[in-house]
Amino acid sequence: MGRRLSTSTVSRAEAVYRFLIEAGGAVTTKLLFEKLRGRGIRMEYMELYRALRLLEKKGLVTAEAKGKETMWTLLKHVDERELRIVLSSRG
């Protein structure tokens, strides 16, 4: 049983997930970071990486190493309500 995620962690993961839906394809961590910051979404690189790993753990995205870059791809589309439930659940 894991510890409860903070509201800010879940909110960041939701923002990242929404951007990946809009992107429509594989996106590098660096590009995600730049685009999110360009939209005024403030987070450190470490927080972005944590959000991506959370999404991966929940089966919503996948990561693929491409040389020195990691490409993130959406695996599963869920609505906003289901996304919050999935991200907030333990395990």
PyMOL CGO cylinders between C-alpha atoms (Angstrom):
from pymol import cmd
from pymol.cgo import CYLINDER

trace = [
    CYLINDER, 0.00, 0.00, 0.00, 1.57, 3.28, -1.13, 0.3, 1, 1, 1, 1, 1, 1,
    CYLINDER, 1.57, 3.28, -1.13, 1.23, 6.67, 0.39, 0.3, 1, 1, 1, 1, 1, 1,
    CYLINDER, 1.23, 6.67, 0.39, -1.42, 9.09, -0.78, 0.3, 1, 1, 1, 1, 1, 1,
    CYLINDER, -1.42, 9.09, -0.78, -0.43, 11.37, -3.65, 0.3, 1, 1, 1, 1, 1, 1,
    CYLINDER, -0.43, 11.37, -3.65, -0.58, 15.11, -3.14, 0.3, 1, 1, 1, 1, 1, 1,
    CYLINDER, -0.58, 15.11, -3.14, -3.15, 17.19, -5.00, 0.3, 1, 1, 1, 1, 1, 1,
    CYLINDER, -3.15, 17.19, -5.00, -0.36, 19.07, -6.79, 0.3, 1, 1, 1, 1, 1, 1,
    CYLINDER, -0.36, 19.07, -6.79, 1.21, 15.80, -8.04, 0.3, 1, 1, 1, 1, 1, 1,
    CYLINDER, 1.21, 15.80, -8.04, -2.15, 14.66, -9.42, 0.3, 1, 1, 1, 1, 1, 1,
    CYLINDER, -2.15, 14.66, -9.42, -2.78, 18.10, -10.99, 0.3, 1, 1, 1, 1, 1, 1,
    CYLINDER, -2.78, 18.10, -10.99, 0.61, 18.07, -12.71, 0.3, 1, 1, 1, 1, 1, 1,
    CYLINDER, 0.61, 18.07, -12.71, 0.01, 14.56, -14.04, 0.3, 1, 1, 1, 1, 1, 1,
    CYLINDER, 0.01, 14.56, -14.04, -3.39, 15.66, -15.38, 0.3, 1, 1, 1, 1, 1, 1,
    CYLINDER, -3.39, 15.66, -15.38, -1.80, 18.62, -17.20, 0.3, 1, 1, 1, 1, 1, 1,
    CYLINDER, -1.80, 18.62, -17.20, 0.86, 16.37, -18.72, 0.3, 1, 1, 1, 1, 1, 1,
    CYLINDER, 0.86, 16.37, -18.72, -1.78, 13.83, -19.78, 0.3, 1, 1, 1, 1, 1, 1,
    CYLINDER, -1.78, 13.83, -19.78, -3.89, 16.53, -21.46, 0.3, 1, 1, 1, 1, 1, 1,
    CYLINDER, -3.89, 16.53, -21.46, -0.86, 17.78, -23.37, 0.3, 1, 1, 1, 1, 1, 1,
    CYLINDER, -0.86, 17.78, -23.37, -0.03, 14.24, -24.55, 0.3, 1, 1, 1, 1, 1, 1,
    CYLINDER, -0.03, 14.24, -24.55, -3.58, 13.89, -25.89, 0.3, 1, 1, 1, 1, 1, 1,
    CYLINDER, -3.58, 13.89, -25.89, -3.17, 17.14, -27.84, 0.3, 1, 1, 1, 1, 1, 1,
    CYLINDER, -3.17, 17.14, -27.84, 0.27, 16.13, -29.11, 0.3, 1, 1, 1, 1, 1, 1,
    CYLINDER, 0.27, 16.13, -29.11, -1.20, 13.05, -30.76, 0.3, 1, 1, 1, 1, 1, 1,
    CYLINDER, -1.20, 13.05, -30.76, 2.09, 11.18, -30.91, 0.3, 1, 1, 1, 1, 1, 1,
    CYLINDER, 2.09, 11.18, -30.91, 5.37, 10.46, -29.20, 0.3, 1, 1, 1, 1, 1, 1,
    CYLINDER, 5.37, 10.46, -29.20, 6.92, 13.46, -27.42, 0.3, 1, 1, 1, 1, 1, 1,
    CYLINDER, 6.92, 13.46, -27.42, 10.30, 13.81, -25.72, 0.3, 1, 1, 1, 1, 1, 1,
    CYLINDER, 10.30, 13.81, -25.72, 10.59, 14.77, -22.07, 0.3, 1, 1, 1, 1, 1, 1,
    CYLINDER, 10.59, 14.77, -22.07, 12.48, 17.91, -23.07, 0.3, 1, 1, 1, 1, 1, 1,
    CYLINDER, 12.48, 17.91, -23.07, 9.79, 19.02, -25.52, 0.3, 1, 1, 1, 1, 1, 1,
    CYLINDER, 9.79, 19.02, -25.52, 7.05, 18.32, -22.97, 0.3, 1, 1, 1, 1, 1, 1,
    CYLINDER, 7.05, 18.32, -22.97, 8.89, 20.43, -20.41, 0.3, 1, 1, 1, 1, 1, 1,
    CYLINDER, 8.89, 20.43, -20.41, 9.32, 23.34, -22.84, 0.3, 1, 1, 1, 1, 1, 1,
    CYLINDER, 9.32, 23.34, -22.84, 5.72, 23.26, -24.09, 0.3, 1, 1, 1, 1, 1, 1,
    CYLINDER, 5.72, 23.26, -24.09, 4.20, 23.04, -20.61, 0.3, 1, 1, 1, 1, 1, 1,
    CYLINDER, 4.20, 23.04, -20.61, 6.31, 25.93, -19.37, 0.3, 1, 1, 1, 1, 1, 1,
    CYLINDER, 6.31, 25.93, -19.37, 5.33, 27.88, -22.48, 0.3, 1, 1, 1, 1, 1, 1,
    CYLINDER, 5.33, 27.88, -22.48, 1.70, 27.43, -21.44, 0.3, 1, 1, 1, 1, 1, 1,
    CYLINDER, 1.70, 27.43, -21.44, 2.44, 28.85, -18.02, 0.3, 1, 1, 1, 1, 1, 1,
    CYLINDER, 2.44, 28.85, -18.02, 2.38, 25.49, -16.25, 0.3, 1, 1, 1, 1, 1, 1,
    CYLINDER, 2.38, 25.49, -16.25, 5.09, 25.85, -13.63, 0.3, 1, 1, 1, 1, 1, 1,
    CYLINDER, 5.09, 25.85, -13.63, 6.94, 22.69, -12.67, 0.3, 1, 1, 1, 1, 1, 1,
    CYLINDER, 6.94, 22.69, -12.67, 10.49, 21.58, -12.24, 0.3, 1, 1, 1, 1, 1, 1,
    CYLINDER, 10.49, 21.58, -12.24, 11.96, 18.96, -14.56, 0.3, 1, 1, 1, 1, 1, 1,
    CYLINDER, 11.96, 18.96, -14.56, 11.94, 16.46, -11.67, 0.3, 1, 1, 1, 1, 1, 1,
    CYLINDER, 11.94, 16.46, -11.67, 8.22, 17.10, -11.10, 0.3, 1, 1, 1, 1, 1, 1,
    CYLINDER, 8.22, 17.10, -11.10, 7.51, 16.50, -14.79, 0.3, 1, 1, 1, 1, 1, 1,
    CYLINDER, 7.51, 16.50, -14.79, 9.44, 13.26, -14.68, 0.3, 1, 1, 1, 1, 1, 1,
    CYLINDER, 9.44, 13.26, -14.68, 7.53, 12.19, -11.54, 0.3, 1, 1, 1, 1, 1, 1,
    CYLINDER, 7.53, 12.19, -11.54, 4.21, 12.97, -13.27, 0.3, 1, 1, 1, 1, 1, 1,
    CYLINDER, 4.21, 12.97, -13.27, 5.25, 10.97, -16.34, 0.3, 1, 1, 1, 1, 1, 1,
    CYLINDER, 5.25, 10.97, -16.34, 6.30, 7.99, -14.22, 0.3, 1, 1, 1, 1, 1, 1,
    CYLINDER, 6.30, 7.99, -14.22, 2.97, 8.14, -12.38, 0.3, 1, 1, 1, 1, 1, 1,
    CYLINDER, 2.97, 8.14, -12.38, 1.10, 8.10, -15.71, 0.3, 1, 1, 1, 1, 1, 1,
    CYLINDER, 1.10, 8.10, -15.71, 3.27, 5.19, -16.83, 0.3, 1, 1, 1, 1, 1, 1,
    CYLINDER, 3.27, 5.19, -16.83, 2.66, 3.25, -13.60, 0.3, 1, 1, 1, 1, 1, 1,
    CYLINDER, 2.66, 3.25, -13.60, -1.10, 3.71, -14.04, 0.3, 1, 1, 1, 1, 1, 1,
    CYLINDER, -1.10, 3.71, -14.04, -0.91, 2.31, -17.60, 0.3, 1, 1, 1, 1, 1, 1,
    CYLINDER, -0.91, 2.31, -17.60, -1.81, 5.56, -19.35, 0.3, 1, 1, 1, 1, 1, 1,
    CYLINDER, -1.81, 5.56, -19.35, 1.49, 6.25, -21.15, 0.3, 1, 1, 1, 1, 1, 1,
    CYLINDER, 1.49, 6.25, -21.15, 4.56, 4.36, -22.23, 0.3, 1, 1, 1, 1, 1, 1,
    CYLINDER, 4.56, 4.36, -22.23, 8.21, 5.41, -22.35, 0.3, 1, 1, 1, 1, 1, 1,
    CYLINDER, 8.21, 5.41, -22.35, 10.72, 4.42, -24.99, 0.3, 1, 1, 1, 1, 1, 1,
    CYLINDER, 10.72, 4.42, -24.99, 14.40, 5.31, -24.91, 0.3, 1, 1, 1, 1, 1, 1,
    CYLINDER, 14.40, 5.31, -24.91, 15.66, 6.81, -28.17, 0.3, 1, 1, 1, 1, 1, 1,
    CYLINDER, 15.66, 6.81, -28.17, 19.35, 7.43, -27.72, 0.3, 1, 1, 1, 1, 1, 1,
    CYLINDER, 19.35, 7.43, -27.72, 19.69, 10.07, -25.00, 0.3, 1, 1, 1, 1, 1, 1,
    CYLINDER, 19.69, 10.07, -25.00, 16.00, 11.03, -25.22, 0.3, 1, 1, 1, 1, 1, 1,
    CYLINDER, 16.00, 11.03, -25.22, 12.92, 9.38, -23.77, 0.3, 1, 1, 1, 1, 1, 1,
    CYLINDER, 12.92, 9.38, -23.77, 9.81, 9.39, -25.94, 0.3, 1, 1, 1, 1, 1, 1,
    CYLINDER, 9.81, 9.39, -25.94, 6.43, 9.36, -24.18, 0.3, 1, 1, 1, 1, 1, 1,
    CYLINDER, 6.43, 9.36, -24.18, 3.34, 8.03, -25.93, 0.3, 1, 1, 1, 1, 1, 1,
    CYLINDER, 3.34, 8.03, -25.93, -0.27, 7.92, -24.80, 0.3, 1, 1, 1, 1, 1, 1,
    CYLINDER, -0.27, 7.92, -24.80, -1.57, 4.37, -24.38, 0.3, 1, 1, 1, 1, 1, 1,
    CYLINDER, -1.57, 4.37, -24.38, -5.09, 4.90, -23.11, 0.3, 1, 1, 1, 1, 1, 1,
    CYLINDER, -5.09, 4.90, -23.11, -7.66, 7.67, -23.49, 0.3, 1, 1, 1, 1, 1, 1,
    CYLINDER, -7.66, 7.67, -23.49, -9.79, 8.37, -20.43, 0.3, 1, 1, 1, 1, 1, 1,
    CYLINDER, -9.79, 8.37, -20.43, -12.13, 11.24, -19.59, 0.3, 1, 1, 1, 1, 1, 1,
    CYLINDER, -12.13, 11.24, -19.59, -11.30, 13.85, -16.92, 0.3, 1, 1, 1, 1, 1, 1,
    CYLINDER, -11.30, 13.85, -16.92, -13.31, 12.10, -14.20, 0.3, 1, 1, 1, 1, 1, 1,
    CYLINDER, -13.31, 12.10, -14.20, -11.76, 8.70, -14.82, 0.3, 1, 1, 1, 1, 1, 1,
    CYLINDER, -11.76, 8.70, -14.82, -8.30, 10.26, -15.05, 0.3, 1, 1, 1, 1, 1, 1,
    CYLINDER, -8.30, 10.26, -15.05, -8.63, 11.78, -11.58, 0.3, 1, 1, 1, 1, 1, 1,
    CYLINDER, -8.63, 11.78, -11.58, -9.89, 8.47, -10.17, 0.3, 1, 1, 1, 1, 1, 1,
    CYLINDER, -9.89, 8.47, -10.17, -7.05, 6.49, -11.78, 0.3, 1, 1, 1, 1, 1, 1,
    CYLINDER, -7.05, 6.49, -11.78, -4.37, 8.94, -10.64, 0.3, 1, 1, 1, 1, 1, 1,
    CYLINDER, -4.37, 8.94, -10.64, -5.73, 9.23, -7.11, 0.3, 1, 1, 1, 1, 1, 1,
    CYLINDER, -5.73, 9.23, -7.11, -6.04, 5.50, -6.52, 0.3, 1, 1, 1, 1, 1, 1,
    CYLINDER, -6.04, 5.50, -6.52, -3.37, 3.71, -4.54, 0.3, 1, 1, 1, 1, 1, 1,
    CYLINDER, -3.37, 3.71, -4.54, -1.37, 0.89, -6.02, 0.3, 1, 1, 1, 1, 1, 1,
]
cmd.load_cgo(trace, "trace")
